[in-house]
Structure formats: C-alpha cells, structure tokens
Amino acid sequence: MEINKGFSLLEILIALLLVGSGSVGLFTALWHSSHQLNESLGQFSQFIININQQEGRGLS
C-alpha cells in the first residue's frame, strides 16, 4: 500500500485517529446492542420457564 506524498504526516495521523475513533464507536454500539439482546433473551427465556411452570401446575 503506497501513501500519496501529497498528504502531510499530520493529515495522515488525523485520518487514522478518525478511523480509530469510528472503530471504537462501532465496537461500543455493537457491544451495547448485544448486551441488550442478551438481556432480552434472558427475559424471554424466563417468560417461557414461567409459562411451562404454570402449565405443569395446571396439569397436576
């Protein structure tokens, strides 16, 4: 990969900083959404467990 000599070192560093901060922002957003999904799945599985327990009580 060849760096165009028309860019200064400062411009390249700024571009890398922006790309890096964008990557961190994306990672943070993905982590947050996966954490929310995990909580939702936990609540859903608890809901299913409660329904199964109620059906079990109704059958006996």
DSSP file (Angstrom, degrees, kcal/mol; ACC not computed):
  #  RESIDUE AA STRUCTURE BP1 BP2  ACC     N-H-->O    O-->H-N    N-H-->O    O-->H-N    TCO  KAPPA ALPHA  PHI   PSI    X-CA   Y-CA   Z-CA
    1    1 A M              0   0    0      0, 0.0     2,-0.5     0, 0.0     0, 0.0   0.000 360.0 360.0 360.0 126.9    0.0    0.0    0.0
    2    2 A E        -     0   0    0      0, 0.0     2,-0.5     0, 0.0     0, 0.0  -0.847 360.0-137.5-106.7 133.0    1.5    3.3   -1.1
    3    3 A I        -     0   0    0     -2,-0.5     2,-0.2     1,-0.0     0, 0.0  -0.744  26.1-118.1 -88.4 129.6    0.9    6.6    0.7
    4    4 A N    >   -     0   0    0     -2,-0.5     3,-1.5     1,-0.2    -1,-0.0  -0.487  14.9-140.7 -66.4 129.5    0.3    9.5   -1.6
    5    5 A K  T 3  S+     0   0    0      1,-0.3    -1,-0.2    -2,-0.2    -2,-0.0   0.548  93.0  78.5 -72.5  -5.3    3.1   12.1   -1.0
    6    6 A G  T 3  S+     0   0    0      2,-0.1     2,-0.4     0, 0.0    -1,-0.3   0.656  81.8  79.3 -75.0 -14.8    0.5   14.9   -1.3
    7    7 A F  S <  S-     0   0    0     -3,-1.5     2,-0.1     4,-0.0    -4,-0.0  -0.750  78.3-133.4 -95.5 139.9   -0.6   14.2    2.3
    8    8 A S     >  -     0   0    0     -2,-0.4     4,-2.0     1,-0.1     5,-0.2  -0.444  25.7-110.1 -82.9 164.2    1.3   15.5    5.2
    9    9 A L  H  > S+     0   0    0      1,-0.2     4,-2.5     2,-0.2     5,-0.2   0.876 119.6  55.1 -60.9 -37.8    2.1   13.3    8.2
   10   10 A L  H  > S+     0   0    0      2,-0.2     4,-2.6     1,-0.2    -1,-0.2   0.912 106.7  49.8 -62.9 -43.4   -0.4   15.3   10.3
   11   11 A E  H  > S+     0   0    0      1,-0.2     4,-2.3     2,-0.2    -1,-0.2   0.894 111.5  49.0 -63.2 -39.2   -3.2   14.7    7.8
   12   12 A I  H  X S+     0   0    0     -4,-2.0     4,-2.4     2,-0.2    -2,-0.2   0.912 111.5  49.2 -66.6 -42.0   -2.5   11.0    7.8
   13   13 A L  H  X S+     0   0    0     -4,-2.5     4,-2.3     2,-0.2    -2,-0.2   0.897 111.0  49.8 -64.4 -40.3   -2.4   10.9   11.7
   14   14 A I  H  X S+     0   0    0     -4,-2.6     4,-2.5     2,-0.2    -1,-0.2   0.918 110.8  50.0 -63.4 -43.0   -5.7   12.8   11.8
   15   15 A A  H  X S+     0   0    0     -4,-2.3     4,-2.4     1,-0.2    -2,-0.2   0.913 111.4  48.3 -62.2 -42.6   -7.3   10.4    9.3
   16   16 A L  H  X S+     0   0    0     -4,-2.4     4,-2.6     1,-0.2    -1,-0.2   0.879 110.5  52.0 -65.1 -37.3   -6.0    7.4   11.4
   17   17 A L  H  X S+     0   0    0     -4,-2.3     4,-2.8     2,-0.2     5,-0.2   0.915 110.5  47.8 -64.1 -42.9   -7.4    9.0   14.6
   18   18 A L  H  X S+     0   0    0     -4,-2.5     4,-2.2     2,-0.2    -2,-0.2   0.912 113.4  47.2 -65.0 -42.3  -10.8    9.4   12.9
   19   19 A V  H  X S+     0   0    0     -4,-2.4     4,-2.2     2,-0.2    -2,-0.2   0.913 113.6  49.2 -64.5 -41.7  -10.9    5.9   11.7
   20   20 A G  H  X S+     0   0    0     -4,-2.6     4,-2.3     2,-0.2    -2,-0.2   0.917 111.8  46.8 -64.1 -44.1   -9.8    4.6   15.1
   21   21 A S  H  X S+     0   0    0     -4,-2.8     4,-2.4     1,-0.2    -1,-0.2   0.865 111.3  52.6 -68.8 -33.6  -12.4    6.6   16.9
   22   22 A G  H  X S+     0   0    0     -4,-2.2     4,-2.4    -5,-0.2    -1,-0.2   0.894 109.2  49.9 -64.3 -39.6  -15.1    5.4   14.4
   23   23 A S  H  X S+     0   0    0     -4,-2.2     4,-2.7     2,-0.2    -2,-0.2   0.905 110.8  48.9 -65.2 -41.5  -14.0    1.8   15.1
   24   24 A V  H  X S+     0   0    0     -4,-2.3     4,-2.6     2,-0.2    -2,-0.2   0.912 111.7  49.9 -64.4 -41.7  -14.2    2.3   18.8
   25   25 A G  H  X S+     0   0    0     -4,-2.4     4,-2.3     2,-0.2    -2,-0.2   0.906 112.1  47.4 -62.7 -41.9  -17.7    3.9   18.4
   26   26 A L  H  X S+     0   0    0     -4,-2.4     4,-2.6     2,-0.2    -2,-0.2   0.923 112.3  49.2 -65.0 -44.6  -18.9    1.0   16.3
   27   27 A F  H  X S+     0   0    0     -4,-2.7     4,-2.6     1,-0.2    -2,-0.2   0.912 111.6  49.5 -60.9 -42.9  -17.5   -1.6   18.7
   28   28 A T  H  X S+     0   0    0     -4,-2.6     4,-2.5     2,-0.2    -1,-0.2   0.914 111.5  48.6 -63.2 -43.2  -19.2    0.2   21.6
   29   29 A A  H  X S+     0   0    0     -4,-2.3     4,-2.5     2,-0.2    -2,-0.2   0.911 112.9  47.6 -64.0 -42.1  -22.5    0.3   19.8
   30   30 A L  H  X S+     0   0    0     -4,-2.6     4,-2.4     2,-0.2    -2,-0.2   0.905 112.3  49.4 -65.6 -41.0  -22.3   -3.4   18.9
   31   31 A W  H  X S+     0   0    0     -4,-2.6     4,-2.2    -5,-0.2    -2,-0.2   0.923 112.2  48.6 -63.3 -43.2  -21.3   -4.3   22.5
   32   32 A H  H  X S+     0   0    0     -4,-2.5     4,-2.2     1,-0.2    -2,-0.2   0.922 113.0  46.4 -63.7 -44.5  -24.3   -2.3   23.8
   33   33 A S  H  X S+     0   0    0     -4,-2.5     4,-2.4     1,-0.2    -1,-0.2   0.876 112.5  49.9 -68.9 -35.4  -26.8   -3.8   21.4
   34   34 A S  H  X S+     0   0    0     -4,-2.4     4,-2.3     2,-0.2    -1,-0.2   0.866 109.7  52.1 -69.6 -33.5  -25.5   -7.4   22.1
   35   35 A H  H  X S+     0   0    0     -4,-2.2     4,-2.1     2,-0.2    -2,-0.2   0.914 111.1  47.0 -65.6 -42.2  -25.8   -6.7   25.8
   36   36 A Q  H  X S+     0   0    0     -4,-2.2     4,-2.5     2,-0.2    -2,-0.2   0.900 111.5  51.2 -65.4 -40.4  -29.4   -5.5   25.3
   37   37 A L  H  X S+     0   0    0     -4,-2.4     4,-2.7     1,-0.2    -2,-0.2   0.904 108.5  51.9 -62.8 -41.1  -30.1   -8.6   23.2
   38   38 A N  H  X S+     0   0    0     -4,-2.3     4,-2.1     2,-0.2    -1,-0.2   0.910 110.4  48.0 -62.4 -42.3  -28.7  -10.8   25.9
   39   39 A E  H  X S+     0   0    0     -4,-2.1     4,-2.4     2,-0.2    -2,-0.2   0.913 111.9  50.0 -63.4 -42.7  -31.0   -9.2   28.5
   40   40 A S  H  X S+     0   0    0     -4,-2.5     4,-2.5     1,-0.2    -2,-0.2   0.907 110.5  49.2 -63.7 -41.8  -34.0   -9.6   26.2
   41   41 A L  H  X S+     0   0    0     -4,-2.7     4,-2.6     2,-0.2    -1,-0.2   0.881 110.1  52.1 -65.2 -36.9  -33.2  -13.3   25.6
   42   42 A G  H  X S+     0   0    0     -4,-2.1     4,-2.0    -5,-0.2    -2,-0.2   0.918 111.3  46.2 -63.5 -43.4  -32.9  -13.8   29.3
   43   43 A Q  H  X S+     0   0    0     -4,-2.4     4,-2.2     2,-0.2    -2,-0.2   0.896 113.1  50.2 -65.5 -40.3  -36.3  -12.2   30.0
   44   44 A F  H  X S+     0   0    0     -4,-2.5     4,-2.4     2,-0.2    -2,-0.2   0.917 110.4  48.7 -65.2 -43.5  -37.8  -14.2   27.2
   45   45 A S  H  X S+     0   0    0     -4,-2.6     4,-2.4     1,-0.2    -1,-0.2   0.881 111.0  50.9 -66.0 -35.5  -36.4  -17.5   28.5
   46   46 A Q  H  X S+     0   0    0     -4,-2.0     4,-2.5     2,-0.2    -1,-0.2   0.894 108.8  52.4 -65.5 -38.7  -37.7  -16.6   32.0
   47   47 A F  H  X S+     0   0    0     -4,-2.2     4,-2.2     2,-0.2    -2,-0.2   0.923 110.4  47.2 -60.2 -45.9  -41.1  -15.9   30.5
   48   48 A I  H  X S+     0   0    0     -4,-2.4     4,-2.6     2,-0.2    -2,-0.2   0.899 110.9  51.9 -63.9 -41.2  -41.1  -19.3   28.8
   49   49 A I  H  X S+     0   0    0     -4,-2.4     4,-2.4     1,-0.2    -2,-0.2   0.920 109.4  50.1 -61.3 -43.2  -40.0  -21.0   32.0
   50   50 A N  H  X S+     0   0    0     -4,-2.5     4,-2.3     2,-0.2    -2,-0.2   0.906 110.7  49.1 -62.5 -42.0  -42.8  -19.3   33.9
   51   51 A I  H  X S+     0   0    0     -4,-2.2     4,-2.6     1,-0.2     5,-0.2   0.923 111.1  49.9 -63.3 -44.0  -45.4  -20.5   31.3
   52   52 A N  H  X S+     0   0    0     -4,-2.6     4,-2.2     1,-0.2    -2,-0.2   0.893 110.8  49.6 -62.5 -38.9  -44.1  -24.0   31.5
   53   53 A Q  H  X S+     0   0    0     -4,-2.4     4,-2.0     2,-0.2    -1,-0.2   0.903 111.0  49.3 -66.4 -40.0  -44.3  -24.0   35.3
   54   54 A Q  H  X S+     0   0    0     -4,-2.3     4,-2.0     2,-0.2    -2,-0.2   0.907 111.7  48.6 -66.0 -40.9  -47.9  -22.7   35.1
   55   55 A E  H  X S+     0   0    0     -4,-2.6     4,-1.7     1,-0.2    -1,-0.2   0.884 109.6  53.4 -65.5 -36.8  -48.8  -25.4   32.6
   56   56 A G  H  X S+     0   0    0     -4,-2.2     4,-1.2     1,-0.2    -2,-0.2   0.888 109.7  47.4 -64.4 -39.1  -47.2  -28.0   34.8
   57   57 A R  H  < S+     0   0    0     -4,-2.0    -1,-0.2     1,-0.2    -2,-0.2   0.863 110.3  53.2 -68.7 -35.4  -49.2  -26.9   37.8
   58   58 A G  H  < S+     0   0    0     -4,-2.0    -2,-0.2     1,-0.2    -1,-0.2   0.817 107.9  50.4 -70.2 -30.2  -52.4  -26.9   35.7
   59   59 A L  H  <        0   0    0     -4,-1.7    -1,-0.2     1,-0.2    -2,-0.2   0.784 360.0 360.0 -79.2 -27.4  -51.9  -30.5   34.6
   60   60 A S     <        0   0    0     -4,-1.2    -1,-0.2    -5,-0.1    -2,-0.2   0.493 360.0 360.0 -86.9 360.0  -51.3  -31.9   38.1
